[in-house]
Amino acid sequence: MKCNLKVMLSVAAAMAASAGLAYLTFEEARAAILASLPLLAVLLCPISMLVMMKLMHSSGDGAQRSTGPTKAHRPAADPVNTAKEVS
């Protein structure tokens, strides 16, 4: 499966914004934040794939519910009576 460029760029922008905000906010953790940036760059594609799968799953549910007529629920088969009648 191929990564969607739009999702990948939006995830990269969100990761960069959160890393920049963390860098500016937490002065004592700046070295750890800078050290984690290469790992975040490597994980960019898998994280964006997870986001894309979640978006596809949630949009598929909404589209299925909103379009098309609903089918009536039918039982698979008549219930089987296993009890023996005593006369």
Contacts in CASP RR format, 6 or more apart in sequence:
PFRMAT RR
TARGET T0000
AUTHOR 0000-0000-0000
METHOD contacts of the structure
MODEL  1
MKCNLKVMLSVAAAMAASAGLAYLTFEEARAAILASLPLLAVLLCPISML
VMMKLMHSSGDGAQRSTGPTKAHRPAADPVNTAKEVS
1 49 0 8 1.000
3 45 0 8 1.000
3 48 0 8 1.000
3 49 0 8 1.000
3 52 0 8 1.000
4 48 0 8 1.000
4 52 0 8 1.000
7 48 0 8 1.000
7 51 0 8 1.000
7 52 0 8 1.000
7 55 0 8 1.000
8 44 0 8 1.000
8 45 0 8 1.000
8 48 0 8 1.000
10 48 0 8 1.000
11 44 0 8 1.000
11 47 0 8 1.000
11 48 0 8 1.000
11 51 0 8 1.000
12 44 0 8 1.000
12 48 0 8 1.000
15 40 0 8 1.000
15 44 0 8 1.000
15 47 0 8 1.000
19 33 0 8 1.000
19 36 0 8 1.000
19 37 0 8 1.000
19 40 0 8 1.000
20 33 0 8 1.000
22 29 0 8 1.000
22 33 0 8 1.000
23 30 0 8 1.000
23 33 0 8 1.000
23 34 0 8 1.000
26 33 0 8 1.000
END
